[in-house]
Amino acid sequence: MSTPQLVVHRDKELMAQAAAARLITKVVDAQASRGSASVVLTGGRNGNGLLAALAAAPARDAVDWSRIDLWWGDERYLPEGDPERNYTQACEALLDAVPLNPKRVHPMPASDGPHGAGVEAAAEAYAAELARSAGPENHGAVPTFDVLMLGVGPDTHVASLFPELPAVRETERTVVGVHGAPKPPPTRVTLTLPAIRSAREVWLLAAGEDKAQAVAIALSGAGEIQAPAAGAYGRSRTLWLLDAAAAAQLPRSLYPPASA
């Protein structure tokens, strides 16, 4: 378990631009050292804001897009191409504009796919896809992600792990189906905390006044069942990327003035 590090930016636009630059550097470094990179994307306004900033960044061409594996932390269980799907939004924000290797892009299943309404079967299929991509060096059922990004919800949820629901209590499976999510749509597929914690680095993104209380709760020592964001951490690094509004309820002692 890595100790959380905080970086606080003036506003959400600057946060997105800085996070995009940070991600480019991390991917380029991974490709230089291991030949490829593995990244888990997140949806929501902050995740999509980061992808849009990455699309607009001149340095994006430093990445060899053909040598990056893209995964998702969660997905709304909706038909292929639905505008609410994280994959659809990621394509619009960035993926359609860069030369990816389609075989290395791993969207979560859609509800009109081979599993139909069976969200648990869809979750099992994604878990199997992760397991196939894990090598002996990964020591587990998922590949070792270089960076796994998560948006933080106002209720402290990350991915589709909501407070008190069964998915956040999962200790063995890497992917599960979610029923009865408190925000629409109620049916989803999500990585679990064990899968999240396999990542080298976990980045948690939060911007806006509506996230301030959630950030303060998650960083105050709350339990992961009540505050799932508190249970999201990386093996070597856990990075909270915030704007000033989202950090408003944190004591300034938690982050250096220079990061503001």
Residue pairs with C-beta under 8 A, 6 or more apart in sequence:
1 197
1 233
2 233
2 234
2 235
2 236
2 237
2 238
3 238
4 219
4 233
4 238
4 239
4 240
5 237
5 238
5 239
5 240
6 219
6 239
6 240
6 242
6 247
6 250
6 254
6 255
6 259
7 18
7 239
7 240
7 241
7 242
7 255
7 259
8 242
8 243
8 244
8 247
8 255
8 259
8 260
9 15
9 18
9 241
9 242
9 243
9 244
9 259
9 260
10 243
10 244
10 260
11 207
11 243
11 244
11 245
12 46
12 49
12 207
12 208
12 243
12 245
13 49
13 53
14 243
15 46
15 205
15 207
15 241
15 242
15 243
16 46
16 49
16 50
16 52
16 53
16 207
17 53
17 57
18 241
19 50
19 53
19 203
19 205
19 241
20 50
20 51
20 53
20 54
20 57
20 60
21 57
21 59
22 241
23 39
23 50
23 54
23 147
23 149
24 54
24 57
24 59
24 60
24 62
24 63
26 37
26 146
26 147
26 201
27 37
27 39
27 63
27 68
27 146
27 147
28 62
28 63
30 36
30 37
30 38
30 146
31 37
31 63
31 64
31 67
31 68
35 67
36 67
36 68
36 69
37 67
37 68
37 69
37 146
37 147
38 68
38 69
38 71
38 143
38 144
38 145
38 146
39 68
39 69
39 70
39 71
39 145
39 146
39 147
39 148
39 149
40 70
40 71
40 72
40 73
40 145
40 147
40 148
40 149
40 191
40 199
41 47
41 51
41 70
41 71
41 72
41 73
41 86
41 90
41 149
42 72
42 73
42 74
42 86
42 149
42 150
42 151
42 159
42 205
43 72
43 74
43 75
43 86
43 89
43 90
43 151
44 151
44 153
45 151
45 207
46 151
46 205
46 206
46 207
47 86
47 90
47 149
47 151
47 205
48 89
48 90
48 93
49 207
50 149
50 205
51 90
51 93
51 94
51 95
52 93
52 94
54 60
54 94
55 93
55 94
55 97
55 98
60 98
63 98
65 98
65 99
65 100
65 101
66 99
66 100
66 101
66 104
67 101
67 104
68 100
68 104
69 104
69 105
69 106
69 133
69 143
70 95
70 100
70 104
70 105
70 106
71 106
71 130
71 145
72 86
72 87
72 90
72 106
72 107
72 108
73 148
73 149
73 150
73 158
73 159
73 190
73 191
73 196
74 86
74 108
74 159
74 160
74 161
74 178
74 188
74 189
74 190
74 191
75 85
75 86
75 87
75 107
75 108
75 109
75 160
75 188
75 189
75 190
76 82
76 84
76 85
76 86
76 185
76 187
76 188
77 109
77 110
77 111
77 119
77 122
77 177
77 185
77 187
77 188
77 189
78 84
78 85
78 110
78 111
78 185
79 110
79 111
79 112
80 110
80 112
80 113
81 88
81 110
82 88
82 110
83 89
84 185
85 110
86 108
87 107
87 108
95 105
106 126
106 129
106 133
108 122
108 126
108 189
109 115
109 122
109 125
109 126
109 189
111 117
111 119
111 122
111 187
113 122
114 125
115 121
115 122
115 125
119 177
119 178
119 179
119 187
119 188
119 189
120 176
120 177
122 177
122 189
123 173
123 175
123 176
123 177
123 189
123 190
124 175
126 175
126 189
127 141
127 173
127 174
127 175
130 141
130 142
130 143
130 174
130 175
130 195
131 141
131 142
131 174
133 142
133 143
134 140
134 141
134 142
134 143
134 144
135 143
137 144
138 144
138 198
140 198
141 174
141 195
142 174
142 195
142 198
144 198
144 199
144 200
145 198
145 199
145 200
146 199
146 200
146 201
147 199
147 200
147 201
147 202
147 203
148 196
148 199
148 201
148 202
148 203
148 234
149 202
149 203
149 204
149 205
150 158
150 159
150 196
150 202
150 203
150 204
150 205
150 229
150 232
151 158
151 204
151 205
151 206
152 158
152 204
152 205
152 206
152 211
152 214
152 215
152 218
152 229
153 162
153 183
153 211
153 214
154 210
154 211
154 213
154 214
155 162
155 163
155 182
155 214
156 163
156 214
156 217
156 218
156 222
156 226
156 227
156 228
156 229
156 230
157 163
157 228
157 229
158 196
158 204
158 228
158 229
158 232
159 190
159 191
159 196
160 167
160 178
160 181
160 188
160 189
160 190
161 167
161 168
161 190
161 192
161 193
161 228
162 168
162 178
162 181
162 182
162 228
163 225
163 226
163 227
163 228
164 225
164 226
165 178
165 180
165 181
166 176
167 176
167 178
167 190
167 192
168 193
168 224
168 225
168 228
168 231
169 225
170 176
170 192
170 193
170 194
171 192
171 193
171 194
172 194
173 192
173 194
174 191
174 192
174 194
174 195
175 189
175 190
175 191
175 192
175 195
176 189
176 190
176 192
177 187
177 188
177 189
178 186
178 187
178 188
178 189
178 190
179 186
179 187
180 186
181 187
181 188
193 224
193 228
193 231
193 232
196 202
196 232
196 233
197 232
197 233
197 234
197 235
198 235
199 234
199 235
200 234
200 235
200 236
200 237
201 234
201 236
201 237
201 238
201 239
202 232
202 233
202 234
202 237
202 238
202 239
203 239
203 240
203 241
204 218
204 229
204 232
204 238
204 239
204 240
204 241
205 241
205 242
206 214
206 215
206 240
206 241
206 242
206 243
206 246
207 242
207 243
207 245
207 246
208 243
208 245
208 246
209 245
209 246
209 248
211 245
211 246
212 245
212 246
212 247
212 248
212 249
213 249
214 227
214 229
215 229
215 240
215 242
215 246
215 247
215 249
215 250
216 249
216 250
217 227
217 230
218 227
218 229
218 230
219 230
219 240
219 250
219 254
221 230
222 230
223 230
223 231
224 230
224 231
224 232
232 238
244 260
247 255
